[in-house]
Amino acid sequence: MSGFAEEATKLVRQCKRAESFYATSHSMLPFDDSGVQNVISEIRSLSSDIQRKLRTREVNPPSTLESNGNSSQTLDLSQLSTSTNTTNSKNSTVVASEAATVLISHMALHRNKRGLLLYLRHRADRIMDLVWENGALDLLPQTSGAVGAERALLSPPEQEFMKDYMGLVTAYKGRFMDIDLGAALVPPKDVFVTVRVVKDGCGEVQTISGPVRLTKNSQHYLRRTDIEHLITRGFLQHVD
């Protein structure tokens, strides 16, 4: 039997692996639907268990003195005091045990929620990074290309989020037509760079000398601003 919050811990570990994957490929791991559903199921189970235990305690509160029928009437004061202390001690032990069980379940529930929210927020951050790094958003209607490939890795809600966020970014960029907001924050040292194509799917890029077709393993000497978005997404590799 698995322990509490193990599925949530797996989602958190996925975030760490996704960071390395994103840094090398500028892509995302597939959405772990089964892992997310397992965490949600455990959260619901823990919540129901906590509520059931609390309702049971409200209906059956611990008594301070157990009734022994007619025999209790013959007890003298010393016997009554001893009986009461023993009963209170047992009740205290039961209450403490039940409280500890509820507390553990409560902590496990919150650990699951934190792990799940971390996983979803981490993916949302990567989606926003992807939208900005892809610059021109003309790949959205297509089934191929970088954005099209990413959408196959996203859950339906993530796809809707990506679509809405792309709309916001497009509207924002439209206010600054003379500025490339998707460009790198650090100015390039050289205007022209030598690059090697390391992935398929680049297609053609428009340059001042005309269109250039980028095929895998080919090498080109191009203006950096024309191919910056492909370098950022990992399609091209800078050659020193």
C-alpha positions in Angstrom: 0.0 0.0 0.0 1.4 3.4 -1.0 1.9 6.2 1.5 0.3 9.5 1.7 1.0 12.1 -1.1 3.3 9.7 -3.1 1.5 10.6 -6.3 1.9 14.3 -5.6 5.6 13.8 -4.9 5.9 12.2 -8.3 4.4 15.3 -9.9 6.8 17.5 -8.1 9.7 15.4 -9.3 8.3 15.7 -12.8 8.7 19.4 -12.6 12.4 19.1 -11.8 12.8 16.7 -14.8 10.8 19.1 -17.0 13.2 21.9 -16.2 16.1 20.0 -17.6 14.1 18.9 -20.6 12.9 22.4 -21.3 16.4 23.8 -21.0 17.8 21.4 -23.7 14.8 21.1 -26.0 12.6 24.1 -25.4 9.7 21.8 -25.2 7.4 20.3 -22.6 6.7 16.9 -21.2 3.2 15.4 -21.8 0.6 16.3 -19.3 0.4 13.5 -16.7 -3.4 13.1 -16.6 -3.3 9.8 -14.6 -1.0 11.3 -12.0 -3.2 14.3 -11.6 -6.4 12.2 -11.3 -4.7 10.0 -8.7 -3.8 13.0 -6.6 -7.4 14.5 -6.9 -8.8 11.1 -5.9 -6.6 10.9 -2.8 -7.5 14.5 -1.8 -11.2 13.6 -2.0 -10.7 10.4 0.0 -8.7 12.1 2.7 -11.4 14.9 2.9 -14.2 12.4 3.3 -12.2 10.4 5.9 -11.6 13.6 8.0 -15.2 14.7 7.8 -16.4 11.2 8.8 -14.2 11.1 11.8 -15.2 14.6 12.9 -18.9 13.7 12.5 -18.4 10.5 14.5 -16.8 12.5 17.4 -19.7 15.0 17.4 -22.3 12.3 17.6 -20.4 10.2 20.2 -18.5 12.5 22.5 -16.2 10.9 25.1 -18.0 10.4 28.4 -16.3 11.3 31.7 -17.9 8.5 33.6 -18.9 5.1 32.3 -22.2 3.9 33.8 -22.1 0.5 35.5 -25.8 0.2 36.2 -26.9 -0.4 39.9 -23.4 -1.3 41.0 -22.2 2.3 40.5 -24.6 3.3 43.4 -22.6 1.2 45.9 -19.2 2.8 45.1 -17.7 4.9 47.9 -15.9 8.2 47.2 -12.5 6.6 46.8 -13.8 4.0 44.3 -15.6 6.7 42.4 -12.5 8.9 42.2 -10.4 5.9 41.0 -13.0 4.9 38.4 -13.3 8.5 37.1 -9.6 8.9 36.7 -9.3 5.6 34.9 -12.1 6.5 32.6 -10.7 10.0 31.9 -7.3 8.5 31.1 -8.8 6.1 28.6 -10.9 8.8 27.0 -7.9 11.1 26.8 -5.9 8.4 25.1 -8.7 7.7 22.6 -9.2 11.4 21.8 -5.4 12.0 21.4 -5.2 9.0 19.0 -8.1 10.2 16.9 -6.8 13.8 16.9 -3.4 12.6 15.7 -5.1 10.5 12.9 -7.1 13.5 11.7 -4.1 15.8 11.9 -2.0 13.4 9.8 -4.8 13.1 7.2 -5.2 16.9 7.2 -1.4 17.4 6.6 -1.4 14.8 3.8 -4.4 16.5 2.2 -2.6 19.8 2.1 0.6 18.2 0.9 -1.3 16.8 -2.0 -2.9 20.1 -2.8 0.5 21.9 -2.7 2.1 19.3 -5.0 -0.7 19.4 -7.5 -0.8 23.2 -7.6 2.9 23.4 -8.0 2.7 21.0 -11.0 0.0 23.0 -12.7 1.6 26.3 -12.0 5.0 25.1 -13.3 3.4 23.9 -16.5 1.5 27.2 -16.9 4.8 29.1 -16.5 6.4 27.0 -19.3 3.4 27.6 -21.5 3.8 31.3 -21.1 7.5 31.1 -21.8 6.7 29.0 -24.9 4.3 31.7 -26.3 6.9 34.4 -25.8 9.7 32.4 -27.3 7.8 31.5 -30.4 7.5 35.2 -31.2 5.2 35.3 -34.3 2.0 33.3 -33.5 1.2 32.3 -37.0 1.9 28.6 -36.1 -1.2 28.4 -34.0 -3.8 27.3 -36.7 -1.4 24.7 -38.1 -1.1 21.1 -36.9 2.6 21.1 -37.5 5.3 23.4 -36.2 6.5 24.1 -32.7 3.3 25.4 -31.2 1.2 22.7 -33.0 3.5 20.1 -31.5 3.3 21.5 -28.1 -0.5 21.6 -28.1 -0.5 17.8 -28.5 1.4 17.6 -25.1 -1.1 19.8 -23.3 -4.3 19.0 -21.5 -7.6 20.6 -22.9 -7.6 23.3 -20.2 -4.0 24.0 -20.9 -4.7 24.4 -24.6 -7.5 26.9 -23.8 -5.1 28.7 -21.5 -2.5 28.8 -24.2 -4.9 30.1 -26.7 -6.2 32.9 -24.5 -2.7 33.9 -23.4 -1.5 34.0 -27.0 -4.4 36.4 -27.7 -3.3 38.7 -24.8 0.4 38.6 -26.0 -0.7 39.4 -29.5 -2.8 42.4 -28.4 0.0 43.7 -26.2 2.6 43.4 -28.9 0.3 45.2 -31.3 0.7 48.3 -29.2 4.5 48.4 -29.9 4.8 47.6 -33.6 8.2 49.2 -33.8 9.7 47.1 -31.0 10.4 43.4 -31.1 9.3 42.4 -27.6 10.2 38.8 -28.2 13.8 39.5 -28.8 16.5 38.5 -26.4 17.1 40.9 -23.5 20.9 40.7 -24.0 22.1 42.4 -27.2 23.9 40.0 -29.6 27.6 40.6 -30.1 27.5 39.8 -33.8 25.0 40.8 -36.4 25.5 37.7 -38.5 26.1 34.2 -37.0 26.9 30.8 -38.2 24.3 28.2 -37.2 23.6 24.5 -37.8 20.1 23.1 -38.1 19.7 20.4 -35.4 15.9 19.7 -35.8 13.5 19.2 -38.6 10.5 21.5 -39.1 12.2 24.8 -39.5 11.0 25.3 -43.1 12.1 28.5 -44.8 13.1 31.9 -43.2 12.9 35.2 -45.0 16.2 37.1 -45.1 17.3 40.3 -46.8 18.8 38.1 -49.5 15.6 36.1 -50.0 14.2 32.9 -48.6 16.5 30.3 -47.1 15.4 26.7 -46.6 16.7 25.2 -43.4 17.2 21.4 -43.5 18.5 19.3 -40.7 22.3 19.2 -40.4 22.8 22.0 -42.9 24.9 25.0 -41.9 24.2 28.7 -42.7 25.6 32.2 -42.1 22.6 34.4 -41.4 21.5 37.6 -39.7 20.8 36.8 -36.1 17.6 38.7 -35.9 16.1 36.6 -38.8 16.7 33.3 -36.9 16.7 34.4 -33.2 13.4 32.7 -32.5 14.7 29.4 -34.0 17.8 29.5 -31.9 15.7 30.2 -28.8 13.5 27.2 -29.5 16.4 24.9 -30.0 16.0 24.3 -33.8 19.3 26.0 -34.6 22.6 25.7 -32.8 25.2 28.5 -32.8 28.5 27.4 -34.3 31.6 29.2 -33.0 
